[in-house]
Amino acid sequence: MEEGTGPEREPLLPPPAAPDCDRGLGRLYSGRDTTAPRDDGNCGGSAASLSCPVGNVADYHNLYFNQAVVFIEDAIQYRSINHRVDSNSLWLYRWYYSEVCQWILIATITLILALAFIESPSSLTVTSDVRYRAEAWEPPCGLTESIELLCFLVFIVDVSVKSYLIGWEEFQKTKWLMAYILVLLASLADWTISLSSSCGENLRVRRILRPFFLLQNSSMMKKTLKSIKRTLPEITSVMLLLAVHLFLFTMFGMLLFARTKDGQQDKEWQGYFHNLPDSLTSLLVLLTTANNPDVMIPAYSKNRAYCIFFIFFTAIGNLFLMNLLTAIIYNQFRGYLLKSVQSSLFRRRLGIRAAFEVLCSLKETSINKNVLCVQSETLVQVLQKVKMDSDCKEAIIGNLEAYPPGGLSAAQFQTLFDELDKHKVKERPPRPDYQSPFLRRVQFVFGHRYFGYLGNAVALANICCVCVIMVIDADKPPAARDDFFLGVINCFFIFYYLLEMSLKLLALGLKRYLSYPSNIFDGLLTLVLMVLEVSTFAVYGFPHLGWKPEMLGLLSLWDMVRLANMLIVFRFLRIIPNIKFMSLVASTLLDLVKNIRAFAGILVVVFYTFAIAGMELFRGAIVPMGNTSVANMTTGNATFQCGTFEQLQYWPNNFDDFAMVKIILCHLVADFLCHLGQSVHCLTSGAAAPRATLEASVHAFLEGMKGCSGKGVIRKAAFYMEPLPVIQVLILFINGIVSAIGHLSQKLNIR
């Protein structure tokens, strides 16, 4: 590995100047250990410095034993062994990394992030439409602050334990812990200001700092950030070339579509190349193809030769430079991520070697005074105390029995733990062994894969029946609809699903049936459908002609039938495991979701921070009927210009609560706010169609807030929302990272 790109940068073992027995690893730094340890497969080395001349032998035995347990657990989780290893610290260390403590920490982080949904302004309303939204419930002053204080106390305990366990010297080198303390201090100071002002402060800084708690708790997210940081300098040349390309074509566009004396011919200049910022924004959005071909239409209507400008810009920028940027991101990020994986593997091997060294310190592990080995019995005792996967533990103990008596050398000890890097292929439980010939025939027939194919065919027939009835009843009013046929069909198919599940249980047995995830999915939905069908019969009776009773209970008959049909459609996904290519694609997607969890967490942090900032800037900026521009669309007594905020009915999209801002950001990035149907409606009404693009969405918001709150808000909105098209460019960066992670997940067989 390159210098400074892994754990070699910092010592992972105690420093040489501390060879005391309390640390338990002092002999690793004694004079005889200045050379590399022997890994030739033979027991070797000197045991002259293994024992401590003072102290209780039993205490040192327990200390070394617990050190070995902790080092193996560190190796399993790819953790550094550079921490305190005295008896009390080992107990605290295992307690901190126990499942209970880690789940408490995760729950605390989730809770403090979720507070944004109930804090003032609360998101607890049925609708976000400013025209119909009821008064939201606001928590009393001190309620959310009390929850925050509990979270802060957990974080204080967290940072205190971490700092104590790694020691002062390592704490000074760990910037994340220092930042952790600073964020906690700033949050507590802001929390104190909130209470002193009776929760009447206008700005709560601590809300925008909350995502840091999620970042610092994930080592993979921190590694991903580090990889992104190291990748950015490598792509500056391509980014510079892309900026030059954008700037040159912007200048060409401003010269090509300059203002003329004929105002009718200046539509391109008016709409897209009015000034330098508008021209840059238009071409930047065109680089993501979000406003293509809208940006070209005015000029193309005047002269078809103008399309050459846009074709060259798109071909060079989008098809060449952007793909080149993706390739460089993929290559560079894969390299840095590979080094990170190598660093993790090095920590695993170092933890295993440290466990071997401390086990060699036990008197009974040495065959003689000059040979260092670990007895198999001692290792088995250690493994019994280690928290690890039971299958992996059994595999290590099973391999241990194959070694000859006489102790394990360092190489043999390390080889045993190679099981940690292997994926365990679980064997399915055996089928029931029936003695009756009839039951054996039943088991053969209903346990065959063709019986599963028959179930898939029946599920497809059910979907087709539901589709036919939906098409027939599509234009019928609710009063004229008869639910008899749909009720009978659902009753028949649900009965078949229940019968199929029962026969599979008989053929495969309960344990083998549950060993297939598709059977669990199928069985759960079948049970839910059965409960729903029985509830329907209990409330509304059995199906009959003219079956449309009045609503009884929580759901009407039509609602219960619709719910059953939705579950039936969802159940049709059971066909995926039976189609090889579809199963491969689905499994690949699931693996990809697991592999990009760290980067997804970073996206959550970015969206959370941006949402808090947007809510603080624009809360209350959009009010009903803020812009009544007269045009060709009439709603009640008001008329609105086609393509404006009001005409597009964007009232639910506002900045009045945290949940709505998050949805707005997702829509803007995904370019889902403007729909083609809006354009069709405007065309049929005789007006110019709005640009159904990200740019149109942004401008609609800007115009809406401008009409509502004046120039101050529009300047804030421009500052906040104009960088949003750049997010679509960053999607390429995400694409390269995801590709690199997926590639490494296939190449490296690491759990």
Disulfide bonds with the S-S distance in Angstrom:
Cys21-Cys52 1.76
Cys43-Cys373 1.64
Cys141-Cys199 1.99
Cys642-Cys682 1.75
